[in-house]
Amino acid sequence: MDEDNIVYTQYTTYTGGSRHEFLNSEKMEDRVISTIYLYGSSKELCLAVPVNDLTVMGKRFKACFVQIDIKDIVELLAFEDKGRTNFGIYSKNGGNLSGTDLGPDISKRNIFDATRDFVKENDWEELCDNFANEAGGSLAVRLSDTVETISYVPIPEAEWEMVVMIQESVIHDQIKAISDKSMQIRKYQIIITFIALILFALVLMIQIGQISREKLEAEKENSKNALRMANMDSMTGVRNKHAYSEAEMRLNEQIMAKEADNLAVLVCDVNGLKYVNDTQGHEAGDKLIKDACALICEHFKNGSVFRVGGDEFVVLLQGKGFEIMEETIRAFNQKAEENIRGNGVVVSLSYAVLEPEDEYLSDIFGRADQRMYERKKELKGMGAKTRES
């Protein structure tokens, strides 16, 4: 999700705040885990982490997040003990999130509504308070002439509770054949079993965290791919006009801050595209554009090439590309003039460099564009095709 609250996925883009309230904040300071409901009923766990130092193609991103369907969590938790042990995942208001039955009496109902008539008022209020405060606990209830023990532990940061209900007969079966001497030991074993169950829940959360991190990394990569596709010209494979606009904004900041140095803008125009389209068809015109792009990229390997119009390309030169600019342009123009005689692709090129009085990249582009007309006239005099002929 970028600083403008636009979410990029491998399928689409949308405004993040419309689904995730916590993403409306200008800057995320720490990770956030929340529960969301999609399309009215589907429940998912959302894990978001801040990435305030992530910048892709000049655009800053503030968060990456992953969503896990609760059904995936239920499949990890499922276990059975002859129908006498049941589990469920509940929201802090008692709603059943996992869709699993907590025994035949409670079933998939709200745990507060289902237990109110079976437990004492104080025990029921304690259950509600513990859920609201994300605390654990246990209570005994009598359902259908069977005594059940309900134990619950909070799932950190998700505002969920994992609830396990075990029939008293499960415990009695474990201690029925034990002598009085060893009974206390077996009770401790049962307690350890309950502790192990709670540890199992914690291990589960670690596994969920690992899955979330892996999905988050995959989501980051998908976001980068989506950005790359959004900034690429589909015909030639070079950067498109949208990418040029982002580069222009970045360079404008450097120019206004007097931090830019050794910067040149090259404007390239493909000669005779309209003539080829009219006489040979658009398929031949598309090939001409691709051949022109290949010629530009072949010579300006140390520059950034953008297709900004049908037959117009822009090259930005800095660093090494700027240092060898003069000799590269001479070689490029020589090749273009040779192609006139050989009936090959001809590209008119003009350029301008950053001057002290320039305030924006468009100032440099404007000078280069004006010089383009002189170069086109020069090539026309050598026999190059124009728009008309």
C-alpha positions in Angstrom: 0.0 0.0 0.0 1.5 3.3 -1.1 1.5 6.7 0.7 -1.7 7.6 -1.2 -3.5 4.7 0.4 -3.7 2.8 -2.9 -3.4 -1.0 -2.4 -1.7 -3.0 -5.2 -2.4 -6.7 -5.5 -1.6 -9.2 -8.3 -5.2 -8.9 -9.4 -6.3 -5.2 -8.9 -5.9 -2.0 -7.0 -8.2 -0.3 -4.6 -8.3 2.3 -1.8 -6.9 0.7 1.3 -8.9 2.7 3.8 -12.2 1.4 2.4 -11.5 -2.1 3.8 -8.9 -1.6 6.5 -9.5 1.3 8.9 -6.0 1.1 10.4 -4.5 1.8 7.0 -6.0 5.4 7.0 -3.2 6.5 9.3 -0.5 8.6 7.6 2.3 6.4 8.9 2.3 2.9 10.6 4.6 2.7 13.6 4.2 -1.1 14.3 2.6 -4.2 13.0 -1.2 -4.6 13.2 -3.3 -7.7 13.4 -7.0 -7.3 12.8 -10.1 -9.3 11.8 -12.0 -8.3 8.7 -15.2 -9.5 7.0 -15.3 -9.8 3.3 -18.5 -9.7 1.2 -20.6 -9.8 4.4 -19.7 -13.3 5.8 -16.1 -14.4 4.9 -13.8 -13.9 7.9 -10.1 -13.3 7.5 -7.1 -12.5 9.8 -5.1 -9.5 8.4 -1.5 -9.0 9.4 0.1 -5.7 8.3 3.7 -4.5 8.8 5.1 -1.0 8.2 7.6 -0.6 5.3 8.3 3.1 5.6 11.7 2.8 3.8 10.3 1.0 0.7 10.4 3.1 -2.5 9.6 1.6 -5.9 10.0 3.7 -9.1 9.9 6.9 -7.1 6.7 6.0 -5.2 6.9 5.5 -1.4 5.1 2.6 0.2 4.0 2.6 3.9 2.6 -0.9 4.5 2.5 -4.5 3.2 -0.1 -6.9 4.5 -1.5 -10.4 4.1 -4.9 -11.9 4.8 -5.5 -15.5 5.9 -8.9 -17.1 5.7 -10.1 -18.5 9.0 -10.8 -21.8 7.3 -7.1 -22.3 6.9 -6.6 -21.8 10.6 -9.4 -24.3 11.4 -7.8 -27.0 9.3 -4.6 -26.6 11.4 -6.6 -26.9 14.7 -8.9 -29.8 14.0 -8.8 -32.7 16.4 -11.2 -35.3 17.8 -11.5 -37.5 20.9 -14.5 -39.8 20.3 -16.8 -36.8 20.0 -16.1 -35.8 23.6 -13.6 -33.0 22.9 -14.6 -30.0 20.8 -13.0 -26.7 19.9 -13.9 -23.3 18.4 -12.5 -19.9 17.7 -14.6 -17.0 18.9 -14.6 -13.2 18.6 -14.4 -11.0 21.7 -18.2 -10.6 21.5 -18.8 -14.3 21.6 -19.4 -14.9 17.9 -18.3 -18.3 16.4 -15.6 -17.5 13.8 -14.4 -21.0 13.0 -17.8 -22.5 12.1 -17.1 -25.6 14.2 -19.5 -27.1 16.7 -18.7 -26.6 20.4 -20.7 -29.7 21.3 -24.3 -30.4 20.4 -25.8 -27.9 22.9 -23.7 -24.8 22.1 -23.1 -25.8 18.5 -22.1 -22.8 16.4 -24.1 -20.3 18.5 -22.8 -17.2 20.3 -21.0 -18.7 23.3 -22.4 -16.0 25.6 -26.0 -16.7 24.5 -25.5 -20.5 24.6 -24.0 -20.7 28.1 -26.1 -18.1 30.0 -28.7 -20.5 31.1 -26.3 -23.2 32.1 -23.8 -21.4 34.4 -24.0 -19.2 37.4 -24.4 -15.5 36.9 -20.9 -14.7 38.3 -19.2 -17.3 36.2 -21.0 -16.1 33.1 -20.0 -12.4 33.8 -16.4 -13.5 34.3 -16.5 -15.4 30.9 -17.8 -12.2 29.2 -15.2 -10.0 30.9 -12.3 -12.3 30.1 -13.3 -12.4 26.4 -13.5 -8.6 26.4 -10.1 -8.2 28.1 -8.4 -10.9 26.0 -7.8 -13.1 29.1 -7.9 -16.9 29.5 -9.9 -19.0 32.0 -12.2 -22.0 32.4 -15.6 -23.0 33.8 -17.7 -26.1 34.3 -21.1 -26.4 32.8 -23.8 -29.1 32.8 -25.2 -29.7 29.3 -27.7 -32.5 28.6 -26.9 -34.3 31.9 -23.2 -34.2 31.1 -20.6 -32.1 32.9 -18.3 -30.3 30.5 -15.2 -28.2 31.2 -14.7 -25.2 29.0 -11.2 -23.8 28.8 -10.2 -20.8 26.7 -7.0 -18.8 25.9 -6.7 -15.5 23.9 -5.0 -15.5 20.5 -2.6 -12.5 20.8 -3.5 -9.3 18.9 -6.3 -10.9 16.9 -9.0 -10.2 19.5 -10.0 -13.9 19.2 -10.3 -16.7 21.8 -9.5 -20.3 21.3 -12.1 -22.4 23.2 -11.8 -26.1 24.1 -14.7 -28.1 25.7 -13.9 -31.5 27.2 -16.4 -33.8 28.8 -15.8 -34.7 32.4 -15.9 -38.4 31.4 -12.7 -37.9 29.5 -11.0 -36.9 32.7 -12.7 -39.6 34.7 -11.6 -42.2 32.1 -8.1 -41.2 32.7 -8.2 -41.6 36.5 -10.8 -44.3 37.0 -8.3 -47.2 37.1 -5.7 -45.4 39.1 -5.1 -46.2 42.7 -5.4 -43.5 45.4 -1.6 -43.5 45.7 -1.1 -42.6 42.1 -4.2 -40.5 41.7 -2.4 -37.2 42.5 0.3 -38.0 39.9 -2.3 -38.6 37.3 -4.1 -35.3 38.1 -0.8 -33.6 37.5 -0.6 -35.4 34.2 -4.0 -34.1 33.2 -3.0 -30.6 34.2 0.1 -31.0 32.1 -2.1 -32.1 29.2 -4.1 -28.9 29.5 -0.9 -26.9 29.6 0.3 -28.8 26.5 -3.0 -27.9 24.8 -2.4 -24.2 25.6 1.2 -24.5 24.3 -0.2 -26.1 21.2 -2.2 -23.0 20.6 0.9 -20.8 21.0 2.8 -23.0 18.6 -0.1 -22.7 16.2 0.2 -18.9 16.3 3.9 -19.1 15.6 3.1 -21.3 12.5 0.5 -18.8 11.5 3.0 -16.0 11.8 5.5 -18.0 9.6 2.8 -18.5 7.0 1.9 -14.8 7.2 5.5 -13.8 6.6 5.9 -16.1 3.6 2.6 -14.8 2.1 3.7 -11.3 2.9 7.0 -11.7 1.0 5.1 -13.2 -1.9 2.6 -10.2 -1.8 5.6 -7.8 -1.8 7.0 -9.5 -4.9 3.6 -9.5 -6.6 3.3 -5.8 -5.8 6.7 -5.1 -7.3 5.7 -7.0 -10.4 2.4 -5.1 -10.7 4.3 -1.8 -10.4 6.7 -3.0 -13.1 3.9 -3.9 -15.4 2.2 -0.5 -14.8 5.4 1.3 -15.8 6.3 -0.8 -18.9 5.3 -0.1 -22.5 3.6 -3.3 -23.7 4.9 -2.9 -27.3 8.6 -2.2 -26.8 9.3 -3.4 -23.2 10.8 0.0 -22.2 9.4 2.3 -19.6 6.2 4.1 -20.5 4.8 7.6 -20.1 3.6 6.9 -16.6 7.1 5.9 -15.6 8.5 9.1 -17.2 6.1 11.2 -15.1 7.3 9.5 -11.9 10.9 10.1 -12.9 10.1 13.7 -13.8 8.7 14.3 -10.3 11.7 12.8 -8.7 14.2 14.8 -10.8 12.1 18.0 -10.3 12.7 17.7 -6.5 16.5 17.3 -7.1 16.6 20.3 -9.5 14.7 22.6 -7.2 16.9 21.5 -4.3 20.0 22.1 -6.5 21.0 18.5 -5.9 20.9 17.5 -9.6 24.1 17.5 -11.6 25.3 16.2 -15.0 21.8 15.7 -16.4 20.7 15.5 -20.1 17.4 15.0 -21.8 17.4 13.4 -25.3 14.3 13.6 -27.5 14.0 11.0 -30.2 11.4 11.0 -33.0 10.9 8.1 -35.4 10.9 9.4 -39.0 8.2 8.3 -41.5 5.8 6.4 -39.1 2.7 7.9 -40.6 4.0 7.2 -44.2 4.6 3.5 -43.3 1.2 3.1 -41.6 -0.6 4.6 -44.6 1.3 2.7 -47.2 2.2 -0.6 -45.6 -0.2 -1.0 -42.7 -0.1 -0.7 -38.9 1.7 -4.0 -38.5 4.6 -2.6 -40.4 4.3 0.6 -38.4 4.6 -1.3 -35.1 7.7 -3.1 -36.4 9.2 0.3 -37.3 8.6 1.5 -33.7 10.2 -1.7 -32.2 13.2 -1.3 -34.5 13.6 2.3 -33.6 13.4 1.4 -29.9 16.1 -1.3 -30.4 18.4 1.2 -32.1 18.0 3.7 -29.2 18.5 1.1 -26.5 21.5 -0.4 -28.3 23.4 3.0 -28.2 22.2 4.4 -24.9 22.8 1.4 -22.6 23.8 3.7 -19.8 20.6 5.8 -19.9 16.9 5.4 -19.0 14.7 5.0 -22.2 11.0 5.9 -22.1 8.4 5.7 -24.8 6.2 8.8 -24.2 4.2 8.9 -27.5 3.4 6.9 -30.6 6.7 7.7 -32.3 8.4 9.7 -29.6 11.0 8.4 -27.1 12.9 10.2 -24.3 16.3 9.2 -22.9 17.5 10.5 -19.5 21.3 10.5 -19.1 23.2 10.9 -15.8 26.5 9.5 -14.4 28.4 7.5 -16.9 25.8 7.9 -19.6 26.3 11.7 -19.3 30.1 11.4 -19.5 30.1 9.5 -22.8 27.0 11.4 -24.2 28.8 13.3 -27.0 30.5 10.3 -28.6 27.4 8.1 -28.2 25.2 10.7 -29.9 27.7 11.0 -32.8 27.7 7.2 -33.3 23.8 7.2 -33.1 23.5 10.0 -35.7 26.0 8.4 -38.0 24.0 5.1 -37.9 20.7 7.0 -38.6 22.2 8.7 -41.6 23.6 5.4 -42.9 20.1 3.9 -42.6 18.7 6.6 -44.9 20.8 5.2 -47.7 20.1 1.6 -46.7 16.4 2.2 -46.3 16.6 1.3 -42.6 15.0 2.8 -39.5 15.8 6.6 -39.1 15.4 8.4 -35.8 15.8 12.1 -35.3 17.6 13.0 -32.1 18.2 16.3 -30.2 19.2 17.0 -26.7 19.7 19.6 -24.0 21.6 19.6 -20.7 20.7 21.0 -17.3 21.5 24.7 -17.0 21.8 26.7 -13.7 18.6 28.7 -14.4 16.5 25.5 -15.0 13.8 24.9 -12.4 12.0 21.9 -13.8 12.9 18.9 -16.1 10.4 20.3 -18.6 12.7 23.3 -19.1 15.4 21.0 -20.4 12.9 18.9 -22.4 11.5 22.1 -24.0 15.0 23.1 -25.4 15.7 19.6 -26.7 12.2 19.4 -28.4 12.8 22.8 -30.1 16.1 21.5 -31.5 14.3 18.4 -32.8 12.8 20.4 -35.7 16.2 21.4 -37.0 17.4 17.8 -36.9 14.4 16.6 -38.8 14.9 19.2 -41.5 18.6 18.1 -41.8 17.6 14.5 -42.2 14.9 15.3 -44.6 17.5 17.0 -46.8 19.4 13.8 -46.8 16.4 11.9 -48.1 14.8 10.7 -44.8 11.1 10.0 -44.8 8.7 12.5 -43.2 5.1 12.2 -42.1 3.9 13.0 -45.6 6.4 11.1 -47.8 
